[in-house]
Amino acid sequence: MKNLSLSYCILITFFNISVISFCDAPLSASSAMFDRFSFQEPASPLMEGLIALHSDIWAIMLFVAGFVLYMLCAILYNFSASSSEISYKVHHHSLIEIIWTTVPALILCVIAVPSFTLLYSLDEVIEPSLTIKAIGRQWYWSYEYGDYEVHDGLVTNGITFDSNVLQDDDLEPGQLRLLDVDNRLVLPVNRHIRLLTSGGDVIHSFAVPSLGVKLDAIPGRLNQTMVFIKRQGVFYGQCSELCGSSHGMMPIALEAVREQDYVDWVNIKLQEM
């Protein structure tokens, strides 16, 4: 009976851990409900690294939590006043103290190595093929493509446009409410892109989860990060810094296209200037 009760405690603990871990299951096209509990599908090496690090730390956390819960259940059951006839008086044990100090330290070292590697990759600066400036304003985004200030020998302001949220009456079938915009940010795939952010009035934050990008846009200051998009698609984000009454009306719609399609889009924009 005693062993049965202990086995029952272990089974309940394992079931609870399994349910929690299922909430972090990988993305699945056939299970949209459970996809909401996880990350968006990554589209950049940085986001892939973030998800891999999260999964590794989650696995370590489950192991530690399961071991601790097992020890708690075993101690409560075997050393309770009703089940133990022998009084154990243990003041210290050198070996156990060394183990419970060394093992957590080693686990932290294992976590630290990939964490620092990913952290330094966030600040890695590579010669960019393209520079984009995103300016947050109340309550829309302005984009500047400064690499095209000289076109056909003429000095221009480059490609600049504003991006506003689409109103409900303007939405077309397939477009997302409060996420789609009138002018998308168009970028090429498989190119190193430098993203600059600034604020035109108050503090904003440029965030696109699928790319692993979240960069504050502060008035009077330029922040930068590198972006590398691995696949084509439309990726959505939002302003992630409370910036006023219409903070939730500042979506970001980024369209990643093939290089030739991007060149065609740039030529069309330059002709419109």
N, C-alpha and C positions, 0 to 999 in steps of 0.2 A: 504493500500500500504506500509505503514511504517513497520507494523508487517511482511508483506510478504518479504520485503527486509532483515530484520533481520533473519527471518527463512532461507532465501536463504544462507546468510553468514554462519549460523550455520551448514547447510547441507553440504556446500563445505568444511568447516573445518573438519567435521566428516568424510567425504569421503577421504580427504587427510590423516588423521590419520589412517584410516582403511587400506589404501593402504600400508602405511609404516609398520604398524604392521603385515600385511600379509607376508611381506618379512622376518619376523622372525617366521614363522609358524613352528610347530614341523616337524621332519623328517617324510617322507612318502615314502614307497617303490615304490608307483605308480607315484610319482612326483619328478623325479630326478632333474628337472630344478630348482624348488624352494628349494630343499634340499641344494643347493649351498649357499644359503643366510643364512643358520643356522649353528649350530655346527654339528660336526660328532656325530654319535650315541655313547653315553658313554659306557665305559666298566669297569669303576671303580667307587667306591663310591665318590671319590673326584671330578671326572668330573660331576657326577650326581648333586653334591652339587653346583658346579660352574654354571651349566645350570639352576638349580632352582633359585639361587640367581640372575642370569641375568634376568630370566623371571619375578621375583618379582619386581626388580628395573625398568624393562621395563614397567610393568603395572603402577607403581607409576608415572613414567615419562610421560606416556600417559595421565594419569589423570591430572597432573599438567599442561602439555602443552595444553590440551583441555580447562581447566578452564581459563588459561591465555589468550588463543586465543579468547575464548568467551567474556571475559571482555574487551579485546581490540576492538573487533568488536562492542560490545554494546556501549562502550564509544565513539568510532569514529562516530557511527551512531546517537546516541541520543544527543551528545553534540557538534556536528559540528556547524560551524557558520551559515550554511544554514538551519538547522533543529531545532535549539534552539533559541527561542525568549527571554529566560531568562538567564541572566548572573549569573552563580553560582560562588560564591567566598567562597571556603572552604579552610581554612588555615591548620587545623589539626583536627583530630578526635581520641581521646584517645583509644576508644574501637577498632576501625579499626587498629590502630597501634599495639595494643597488639595482635590482631588476626594474623596480617601478620608477626609478629615476633615469636609468639608461635607455630603456625601451621607448618612452615618450620622446626623449631627446633624439633618438635615431629616427623615429617617425617624423618629427619636425624637420630633420635634415633632409629626409627623402622628399618631403613636400616642398622644401625651400629651393631645391635645385631647379625643378621645372618652373617654379614660380618666378625666380629671378631671371631665368632665361626668357620667359615671356614678357616680364616687366621691361627688360632692356630692349627687346624687340619692338616694344611700343614706341620707344624714342629713337629707333634706328632711322637715319636719314639717308635716302638713296637718291641719286640724281634723277629728278622727276622728268617725265615726258610731258607733263601738263600741270599747270597750276590753276586751281579754282579758289575763288574767294566767296565765302558765304557770309552775308551780313544779315543779322537778325533784327527785325523791326517789329513794332507793334502794329499788326499781328500778321506778318508775312515774311518771306525770305527774299533777299535780293542776291543774285549770283553774277559774278564777274569772271569772264575768261580773259585774263590779262595778256595771254600769250599772242593775242591777235590784234594788238594795238596798231600794228603796221600792216596794211593790206594793199597790195598793188602800188606800193610806194607812197601811199597816203597814210598819215597819222590819224588814227581814229581812237575811239574810247574802248575798242575791243568789243566783245559780245557781253552785253549786260541786259538783264531782264528781271522782272519781279515774278514771284511764284505765290499765288493766292489759292486758298482752299476753294474747291468747287462747291457752289451752293446746291442745295437739294434739287432745285428745278433744272440745273444744268447737267446733272449726272446722266450718263449714258449707260445702257446695259453692260454689266461687267465691271463698272467703276465702283470704287469703294467710298462710302460716305465718310466724310471727315478725314479721309486719307489721300484722295486724289486731288490733283491741283491742275490749274490751267496751263502752267508751263513747267514741264519736268526738267530736272537736272540730268542732262545727257552726258555720259562718260563712256570711254572705250574700255573693253575688257583686256586683261593681260598687259596692262601698262601701269607703271608706277606714277601715281598722281599725288601731288602735294595739295592738301586742303588747308586753306587759311580761313579763320573765322574771326568775326568782330561783331560788335553790337552797335546799332544806330541810335539807341535810346536807353534801354535798360539791359540787364544781363539776360541772355538767352543761352540755349544749349543745343547744339546740332548733334542729333543722335539717330543712327541707323543701326538697329540691332543685328541685322544679317551680316553687316560688314564689321561688326565689333567696334564701331566708331561712336564716341560720345565726347564732344569737345565744346567747352564753354565759349560763348560769343560775348565778350566783354567790351563795352564802349571804351575807345581810346587805347585798345590793346589788341595785338594780333597773336592768336594761337595757331599752331600748325600741327598737322599729323600727316602720315603717309597712308595712302589707300591703294590697295591692289585687288581688283575684282576678277574673280576666276571664271565667272560664267555670265551669260546674258540673262536678262530678266528685269523686272521692276521691283525695286526694294523700297519699302516704306519706313518712315521714321516720324518723329515728332519733336517739337521743342521740349526739352526735359528740364527746364528751369522756369519756375513760376514767374510769369512776366506780366501779369495783369488779368483783366476780366475775360479776355478772349485767348488765354493761353492755350486752350484746347483746340484752337482754330488755326494752328500753325503747323500743318503736316509737311513732311518732306517726301517727295516722290522722286526717286533716282532711277533712271533707266540706263542699264548697261547694254551696249550694242557692240557689234563687230566694228573693227577699226575703219573699214571702208564706209560703213553706214555713218559712223561718227564724222568722217571727213565730209561726206555729203551733207550732213546736218550743219556742220560749221560753214560750209560754202553757202548754204541757203540763208543762214543767219547773217553772214557778212553782206550778202546782197540786200538784205532787208534794212541794214543800217544806213 
